[in-house]
Amino acid sequence: MRKLGLIAGGGALPVEIANHCAEVGRPLFVVRLRGFAGPELEEFPGAEVGLAEVGKCIKVLKQAGCEAVCLVGNVSRPDFKALKPDLRGMAILPGVIKAAKHGDDALLRVVLDEFAKEGFVIEGAHEANGSLTLGIGPLGKVSPKAEHKLDIGRALMVAREIGKLDIGQGAIVCDGLVLAVEAQEGTDAMLRRVAHDIPTAIRGQPGAYKGVLAKAPKPIQETKIDMPTIGVATIQRAAAAGLAGVVGEAGRLLVLDRDQVIALADELGLFVFGVEAP
């Protein structure tokens, strides 16, 4: 197995990948992005690096003998004027700023290219830990009913369409009506917005669930960096918003804390369902 350099932002995904490497005996070195990576990652061999310290990041990865890199975790878009880049970071910063005007995915591709130029194999989270992805069909005991078919199809269509514009990855549909689409606020904030701001007359509610959250990767998206993800909080907030379930494309949606997601969805009576990718 190639030694993996895990470039880690915040959230549970970097921790899951690091733990998976430890379980299967894969050599690992964690680059903790300052201000984003959680303290749980400090137990693994690694180093802390600033967001714009590209040269330092490449240097420590090479010194550690890493052959592959995986960039995962939550990183908010920075104030470029406040960044403190090293020489390598300074060299690519104009290109990063230019790419950022075309969306997050264009920005991420510029960053990814720097590591590829240095000979690193780029791995997505789904490659570093294949057990994270959603399969075809129900994840737990609950399956969609015939009445959910229209909402599933429409929600996936909307999610894919907004993805073409590099807007977001998710959409919520109930009785054929689009209740919300995801932009920079993220999935959890979108679900909270539906729960708090959309009247129950046009959505489901706990005890009378209806409607669907769909997540799909953007057609232009570099899935080696930014694969759509759900976790326990997604299921909790979907239930609070009155939704009957969550759908995604098989092999193209990451499920964090899988056992807990299954247990909670089964307990609440929500489905988590994978459809074949187009």
C-alpha positions in Angstrom: 0.0 0.0 0.0 1.3 3.5 -0.9 1.9 5.7 2.1 -0.9 8.2 2.3 -0.5 11.8 3.1 -3.9 12.9 4.5 -4.3 16.7 4.1 -7.0 17.2 6.7 -9.6 19.9 7.2 -12.4 19.8 9.8 -15.2 17.3 10.5 -15.5 13.6 10.8 -14.3 12.5 7.4 -10.5 12.9 7.9 -10.8 11.0 11.2 -12.6 8.2 9.6 -10.0 7.8 6.9 -7.1 8.0 9.4 -8.8 5.4 11.6 -9.3 3.2 8.6 -5.6 3.4 7.6 -4.7 2.4 11.2 -7.1 -0.6 11.1 -5.8 -1.9 7.8 -2.2 -1.1 8.5 -1.7 1.4 5.8 1.2 3.8 6.4 -0.1 7.3 7.1 1.0 10.9 7.6 -1.5 13.6 8.5 -1.1 17.2 7.4 -3.4 19.1 9.8 -4.6 22.3 8.3 -4.2 25.0 11.0 -7.5 26.3 12.2 -9.6 23.5 10.6 -8.3 20.0 11.6 -9.7 18.6 14.8 -7.6 17.5 17.8 -8.5 13.9 17.2 -5.9 13.8 14.4 -3.0 14.7 16.7 -2.6 11.1 17.8 -1.4 10.2 14.2 2.0 11.0 12.8 1.9 14.3 11.1 2.5 18.0 11.1 0.4 21.2 11.2 0.5 23.5 8.2 -1.1 26.8 7.3 -3.7 26.9 4.6 -1.5 28.8 2.1 1.8 27.0 3.1 1.8 24.9 0.0 5.6 24.5 -0.2 5.8 23.4 3.5 3.0 20.9 2.9 4.7 19.3 -0.1 8.0 19.3 1.8 6.7 17.5 4.9 4.8 15.0 2.8 8.0 14.1 0.8 10.1 14.0 4.0 7.5 11.5 5.4 7.8 9.3 2.3 4.2 9.8 1.2 3.4 8.6 -2.3 -0.3 9.5 -2.4 -2.3 12.4 -1.0 -5.9 12.7 -0.1 -7.4 16.1 0.6 -10.5 15.9 2.8 -12.5 17.8 5.5 -14.2 21.1 5.9 -12.3 24.2 4.9 -14.2 27.4 4.5 -13.2 29.7 1.6 -10.5 32.0 3.0 -10.1 35.8 2.9 -7.3 35.7 0.3 -5.9 39.1 1.6 -5.5 37.6 5.1 -3.5 34.5 4.0 0.1 34.2 4.8 1.5 32.1 2.0 5.0 30.6 1.7 7.0 31.0 -1.5 5.2 28.1 -3.3 1.8 29.4 -2.0 2.6 32.9 -3.2 3.5 31.6 -6.7 0.1 29.9 -7.2 -2.0 32.4 -5.3 -2.9 34.5 -8.4 -4.1 31.3 -10.2 -6.1 30.3 -7.1 -7.8 33.7 -6.8 -8.6 33.6 -10.6 -10.0 30.1 -10.4 -12.0 31.0 -7.3 -14.1 33.3 -9.4 -15.3 30.3 -11.4 -16.4 28.3 -8.3 -15.0 26.1 -5.5 -14.3 23.2 -7.9 -12.1 25.3 -10.2 -10.2 26.5 -7.1 -9.7 23.0 -5.8 -8.4 21.7 -9.2 -5.6 24.4 -9.1 -4.5 23.2 -5.7 -4.8 19.5 -6.7 -2.6 20.1 -9.7 0.3 21.3 -7.5 0.5 18.0 -5.8 0.1 16.0 -9.0 3.1 18.0 -10.5 5.2 16.8 -7.6 4.5 13.2 -8.5 1.9 12.4 -5.8 -0.9 10.0 -6.7 -4.2 11.8 -5.9 -6.8 9.7 -4.0 -10.3 10.6 -3.3 -11.9 9.8 0.1 -13.8 7.0 -1.6 -10.5 5.5 -2.8 -8.7 5.9 0.6 -11.7 4.1 2.3 -14.0 2.3 -0.1 -16.4 1.3 2.6 -17.6 4.9 3.0 -19.6 5.1 -0.2 -23.3 4.4 -0.6 -24.4 1.3 -2.5 -27.4 0.7 -4.7 -30.6 0.3 -2.8 -31.6 0.9 0.8 -28.8 1.4 3.4 -31.0 0.3 6.3 -34.3 -1.4 6.8 -36.5 1.3 5.3 -37.1 1.6 1.6 -38.8 4.3 -0.5 -42.4 3.7 -1.4 -44.0 4.3 -4.8 -45.2 7.7 -3.6 -41.6 8.8 -3.2 -40.6 8.0 -6.8 -41.5 11.4 -8.3 -39.7 13.3 -5.5 -36.6 11.2 -5.8 -36.3 11.7 -9.5 -37.0 15.4 -9.4 -34.7 16.0 -6.4 -31.8 14.2 -8.2 -32.5 16.2 -11.4 -32.4 19.5 -9.5 -29.3 18.6 -7.6 -27.5 17.7 -10.9 -28.7 20.8 -12.6 -27.5 23.2 -9.9 -24.3 21.2 -9.9 -23.7 22.1 -13.6 -23.5 25.8 -12.4 -21.2 24.9 -9.5 -23.8 26.1 -7.0 -24.2 23.2 -4.7 -24.8 19.4 -4.3 -28.2 19.1 -2.7 -31.9 19.7 -3.3 -35.1 19.1 -1.4 -38.3 18.2 -3.1 -41.8 17.5 -1.6 -44.8 16.5 -3.6 -42.9 17.6 -6.7 -42.3 21.1 -5.3 -38.7 22.2 -4.9 -38.4 23.5 -1.4 -34.7 24.3 -1.3 -31.4 24.0 -3.1 -28.0 24.0 -1.5 -25.5 26.8 -2.1 -22.6 27.9 0.0 -24.4 27.5 3.3 -24.1 23.7 3.1 -26.6 20.8 3.5 -27.2 21.1 7.3 -28.0 24.8 7.0 -30.4 24.1 4.1 -32.2 21.5 6.1 -32.5 23.9 9.1 -33.9 26.5 6.7 -36.6 24.1 5.5 -37.5 23.0 9.1 -37.8 26.6 10.3 -38.9 28.7 7.3 -41.0 26.4 5.1 -44.6 26.0 6.3 -45.8 22.5 7.2 -48.7 22.9 4.7 -46.2 22.2 1.9 -43.8 19.9 3.5 -43.8 16.9 5.8 -43.3 16.9 9.6 -42.2 14.4 12.2 -44.8 11.7 12.3 -46.0 12.5 8.8 -42.8 12.4 6.7 -42.8 13.2 3.1 -40.3 14.7 0.6 -36.7 13.9 -0.2 -33.2 15.3 0.1 -31.0 14.3 -2.8 -27.3 14.9 -3.1 -25.2 14.5 -6.2 -21.7 15.4 -7.3 -21.4 18.3 -9.6 -20.8 17.2 -13.2 -17.7 19.4 -13.3 -16.7 18.3 -9.8 -13.3 16.8 -8.9 -14.6 13.9 -6.8 -11.1 13.2 -5.6 -11.5 16.2 -3.4 -15.1 17.0 -2.8 -17.5 14.0 -2.8 -21.0 14.7 -1.4 -21.3 13.5 2.1 -24.0 12.7 4.7 -23.8 11.7 8.4 -25.8 11.4 11.5 -26.6 15.2 11.6 -28.0 14.9 8.1 -30.5 12.3 9.2 -31.4 14.2 12.3 -32.1 17.4 10.4 -33.9 15.6 7.5 -36.3 14.2 10.1 -36.7 17.6 11.7 -37.5 19.0 8.3 -40.2 16.3 7.9 -38.5 14.5 5.1 -39.1 10.8 4.3 -35.6 10.1 3.3 -32.2 10.9 1.7 -31.1 9.7 -1.7 -27.7 9.7 -3.6 -25.8 8.2 -6.4 -24.3 4.8 -5.6 -20.5 5.0 -5.3 -20.7 8.8 -5.4 -22.0 9.7 -1.9 -20.0 9.2 1.3 -21.7 8.0 4.4 -19.9 9.0 7.7 -20.6 7.0 10.9 -22.4 4.4 8.8 -23.6 2.2 11.6 -25.0 5.2 13.5 -26.7 6.5 10.4 -28.4 3.2 9.7 -29.5 2.9 13.3 -30.9 6.4 13.5 -32.6 6.2 10.1 -34.2 2.9 11.0 -35.3 4.3 14.4 -36.9 7.4 12.8 -38.4 5.5 9.8 -36.4 7.4 7.2 -34.9 5.7 4.1 -31.3 6.2 2.9 -31.3 5.0 -0.7 -28.7 4.7 -3.5 -29.6 4.9 -7.1 -27.4 4.0 -10.0 -25.4 7.0 -11.3 -26.2 8.2 -14.8 
